[in-house]
């Protein structure tokens, strides 16, 4: 009887260790981003593809743009699964060229602000970066066919001023699905 209790205690301790190990190694708190359109499609998260319609900055080179379900890592039965949320995220890859102002290495120097309208947004939204992918979350069910962003340079002298608009970046839905 004592051996059975000891075995159960060891098994229980091992399970707690494994759960803690996975929790420390796998981000289950923050939303995640697929690394490409192919990855998004493979995981059943892909909604639609966008293409560059217009960009005022000639140094910005867009590699790919897609809309996918917002998702989180979850641990279910000791397996990591991608759990979709009700929201969506627009994801895009930019080639990190040396002359580009809006590259990841210079993230503290710039902002890419979603151009809000009465129909699409009630508050300011900004593009973030996750695992090298630029992304922005939409809680709306309907995402516009054309998505516009203001390119802004941060003002480091005034703490209350966000920055100056220096251009625009516009994506439109692709005819290729």
C-alpha positions in Angstrom: 0.0 0.0 0.0 2.8 2.4 0.9 4.5 1.6 -2.5 1.3 2.5 -4.4 1.0 5.8 -2.6 4.7 6.5 -3.2 4.3 5.7 -6.9 1.3 8.0 -7.2 3.2 10.8 -5.4 6.1 10.4 -7.8 3.8 10.4 -10.8 1.9 13.5 -9.5 5.2 15.3 -8.9 6.4 14.5 -12.4 3.2 15.8 -13.9 3.5 19.1 -11.9 7.1 19.4 -13.1 6.2 18.8 -16.7 3.4 21.4 -16.6 5.7 23.9 -15.0 8.4 23.2 -17.5 6.0 23.7 -20.5 4.6 26.8 -18.9 8.1 28.3 -18.6 9.1 27.3 -22.1 5.9 28.0 -24.1 4.3 31.5 -24.1 0.7 30.8 -23.3 -0.1 34.3 -22.2 0.4 36.5 -25.2 -1.1 36.2 -28.7 1.1 34.6 -31.3 1.8 35.3 -34.9 2.4 32.9 -37.8 5.7 33.4 -39.5 4.3 33.3 -43.1 1.2 32.8 -45.2 2.1 29.2 -45.7 2.5 28.7 -41.9 -0.9 30.4 -41.3 -2.6 28.2 -43.9 -0.9 25.0 -42.5 -2.3 25.8 -39.0 -5.8 26.6 -40.3 -5.6 30.3 -39.2 -5.4 32.0 -42.6 -8.3 34.3 -43.6 -7.1 36.2 -46.7 -4.1 37.7 -48.4 -3.4 41.4 -49.0 -0.9 43.1 -51.4 0.8 46.5 -51.3 -1.4 49.1 -52.9 0.6 52.2 -52.1 3.6 53.2 -50.1 5.2 56.6 -49.9 8.5 55.3 -48.6 10.5 53.7 -51.5 12.7 51.9 -49.0 9.9 49.7 -47.7 9.9 46.4 -49.4 6.8 44.2 -48.6 7.4 40.5 -48.7 3.9 39.2 -47.8 0.7 40.4 -46.0 -2.1 38.3 -44.6 -5.1 38.3 -42.3 -5.3 35.5 -39.8 -7.2 34.5 -36.7 -5.6 35.8 -33.6 -4.3 32.8 -31.7 -2.6 31.7 -28.5 -0.5 28.7 -27.5 -2.4 26.4 -25.1 -1.2 23.2 -23.4 -3.8 20.5 -23.7 -2.9 17.0 -22.5 0.8 17.9 -22.5 0.6 19.0 -26.1 1.1 22.6 -27.4 -1.9 23.5 -29.6 -2.7 26.7 -31.4 -6.0 28.0 -30.0 -7.8 30.6 -32.2 -9.5 33.6 -30.6 -12.5 35.6 -31.8 -10.3 38.5 -33.0 -8.1 38.8 -36.1 -4.7 40.1 -36.9 -3.2 41.6 -40.0 0.4 40.4 -40.4 3.1 41.5 -42.7 6.7 40.9 -43.4 9.0 43.8 -44.5 12.5 43.1 -46.0 14.9 44.6 -43.5 17.0 46.7 -45.8 19.7 49.0 -44.3 18.1 52.3 -45.7 14.6 51.5 -44.3 13.6 53.7 -41.4 10.9 51.4 -40.2 13.0 48.3 -39.6 12.8 46.1 -36.5 16.2 47.2 -35.2 15.0 50.8 -35.1 11.6 50.1 -33.5 12.0 52.8 -30.8 12.4 55.5 -33.5 9.1 55.0 -35.4 5.4 54.1 -35.3 3.1 52.7 -37.8 -0.4 53.9 -36.9 -3.6 52.4 -38.2 -5.5 55.1 -40.0 -8.8 55.1 -38.0 -12.1 56.0 -39.4 -15.5 56.2 -37.7 -16.5 52.9 -39.2 -13.3 51.0 -38.4 -11.9 52.1 -35.1 -12.8 54.2 -32.1 -9.2 54.5 -30.8 -5.7 54.7 -32.0 -4.0 51.4 -32.9 -0.4 50.8 -33.7 1.5 48.1 -35.4 3.6 45.9 -33.2 6.2 43.3 -33.9 6.2 39.6 -32.8 8.9 37.2 -33.9 10.0 39.4 -36.7 6.5 39.9 -38.1 4.7 43.3 -38.1 1.1 42.8 -36.8 -2.0 44.6 -35.6 -5.0 43.2 -34.0 -8.6 43.8 -35.0 -11.5 43.0 -32.7 -14.0 43.8 -35.5 -15.7 41.0 -37.4 -15.5 42.9 -40.7 -12.0 43.9 -41.8 -11.8 46.4 -44.6 -10.6 45.4 -48.1 -8.2 48.3 -47.9 -6.1 49.0 -44.8 -4.2 52.2 -44.5 -1.4 53.1 -42.1 0.3 56.4 -41.2 4.1 56.1 -41.1 5.4 58.2 -38.2 8.8 59.2 -36.7 8.8 59.3 -32.9 9.5 62.7 -31.4 12.1 62.1 -28.7 12.1 65.7 -27.4 8.5 66.0 -26.4 7.1 63.2 -24.2 3.4 63.9 -25.0 3.8 64.1 -28.7 3.7 60.8 -30.6 5.5 61.9 -33.7 5.3 63.4 -37.1 3.5 61.7 -40.0 6.1 61.1 -42.8 4.1 58.9 -45.1 1.5 56.2 -45.8 1.4 52.5 -46.2 -1.7 51.0 -47.8 -2.6 47.3 -48.3 -5.5 46.0 -50.3 -7.1 42.6 -50.5 -5.5 40.3 -53.1 -7.4 38.7 -55.8 -5.3 35.5 -55.1 -6.7 33.6 -52.2 
